Amino acid sequence: MADDKNGGPNHLRAWREFMKLTQEQLANLCEPPTTGAVISLLEEGERGLSLKWLRRLAPALKTRPGFIAEYDPKEVDTRTLEMISDLAPAQLAKVEKFVVDYIKDGTNG
């Protein structure tokens, strides 16, 4: 975990390693792409991991922006993340709808 230099600790490196990506691969998955050197600076806390950065990184890491800041993926139950990580966008949309409907009223729609 990066220390308190620029914006406090974060779990960017843990998420990248959890997704089995190199810094360069993660950089290329960002929209717009960045460089592996920038990912390194973000991981080390040499560059602040702002909300803007979190929003760029989260889709590439198949997670939510706040999870990168708050949770180490090795310390939380990641079974659900693993199950959905390879879903196509249409499949993911169906899973999300099911979960939202289930939470709302206990049914699948």
C-alpha positions as CSV (number, residue, x, y, z in Angstrom):
1,M,0.0,0.0,0.0
2,A,1.3,3.4,-0.9
3,D,1.9,5.7,2.1
4,D,0.5,9.0,3.1
5,K,2.5,11.2,0.6
6,N,-0.2,12.5,-1.9
7,G,-3.7,11.9,-0.7
8,G,-3.1,9.1,1.7
9,P,-2.7,5.3,1.3
10,N,-4.2,3.4,-1.6
11,H,-4.3,-0.1,-2.9
12,L,-3.6,0.5,-6.6
13,R,-0.6,-1.9,-6.7
14,A,-2.6,-4.6,-5.0
15,W,-5.5,-4.3,-7.5
16,R,-3.1,-4.3,-10.4
17,E,-1.3,-7.4,-9.1
18,F,-4.7,-9.1,-8.3
19,M,-5.7,-8.6,-12.0
20,K,-2.3,-9.9,-13.1
21,L,-1.4,-6.8,-15.0
22,T,1.9,-5.1,-15.5
23,Q,2.1,-1.3,-15.0
24,E,2.4,-0.9,-18.7
25,Q,-0.7,-3.1,-19.4
26,L,-2.7,-1.2,-16.9
27,A,-1.5,2.1,-18.4
28,N,-2.7,1.0,-21.8
29,L,-6.1,-0.1,-20.5
30,C,-6.8,3.4,-19.1
31,E,-9.0,5.7,-21.1
32,P,-7.2,7.7,-22.3
33,P,-4.0,5.6,-22.1
34,T,-1.1,6.7,-19.9
35,T,2.3,5.2,-19.2
36,G,3.7,2.6,-17.0
37,A,5.9,5.3,-15.4
38,V,2.8,7.2,-14.3
39,I,1.2,4.1,-12.9
40,S,4.4,3.6,-10.9
41,L,4.2,7.1,-9.5
42,L,0.6,6.6,-8.5
43,E,1.4,3.3,-6.8
44,E,4.3,4.8,-4.9
45,G,2.3,7.9,-3.8
46,E,4.7,10.2,-5.7
47,R,1.7,11.4,-7.7
48,G,-1.7,11.9,-6.1
49,L,-4.3,9.3,-6.8
50,S,-7.2,11.8,-7.3
51,L,-10.8,10.9,-7.9
52,K,-10.1,11.6,-11.6
53,W,-7.4,9.0,-11.6
54,L,-9.5,6.5,-9.7
55,R,-12.3,6.9,-12.3
56,R,-9.8,6.2,-15.1
57,L,-8.2,3.2,-13.4
58,A,-11.3,1.5,-12.0
59,P,-12.8,0.2,-15.3
60,A,-9.4,-1.2,-16.3
61,L,-9.2,-3.0,-13.0
62,K,-12.8,-4.1,-13.2
63,T,-13.7,-2.5,-9.9
64,R,-15.1,0.7,-8.5
65,P,-13.0,3.8,-7.8
66,G,-13.5,3.7,-4.1
67,F,-12.4,0.1,-3.8
68,I,-9.0,1.1,-5.1
69,A,-8.6,3.6,-2.3
70,E,-10.2,1.6,0.5
71,Y,-9.8,-2.2,-0.1
72,D,-7.0,-4.6,-0.7
73,P,-8.5,-7.2,-2.9
74,K,-6.6,-9.9,-1.0
75,E,-8.3,-8.9,2.2
76,V,-11.9,-9.0,1.0
77,D,-14.1,-11.7,-0.4
78,T,-13.3,-11.5,-4.1
79,R,-15.3,-14.5,-5.4
80,T,-17.9,-12.2,-6.9
81,L,-15.3,-10.1,-8.6
82,E,-13.6,-13.2,-10.0
83,M,-17.0,-14.5,-11.3
84,I,-17.8,-11.3,-13.2
85,S,-14.3,-10.3,-14.3
86,D,-14.6,-12.0,-17.7
87,L,-18.2,-11.3,-18.5
88,A,-19.0,-9.5,-21.7
89,P,-20.7,-6.1,-21.2
90,A,-24.2,-7.5,-22.1
91,Q,-23.8,-10.3,-19.6
92,L,-22.5,-7.9,-16.9
93,A,-25.5,-5.7,-17.5
94,K,-27.9,-8.7,-16.9
95,V,-26.0,-9.6,-13.7
96,E,-26.2,-6.0,-12.4
97,K,-29.9,-5.8,-13.2
98,F,-30.5,-9.1,-11.4
99,V,-28.6,-7.9,-8.3
100,V,-30.3,-4.5,-8.2
101,D,-33.8,-6.1,-8.5
102,Y,-32.9,-8.7,-5.9
103,I,-31.7,-6.1,-3.4
104,K,-34.8,-3.9,-4.1
105,D,-37.5,-6.5,-3.7
106,G,-36.0,-10.0,-3.2
107,T,-36.8,-11.2,-6.7
108,N,-35.1,-11.3,-10.1
109,G,-37.4,-9.0,-11.8
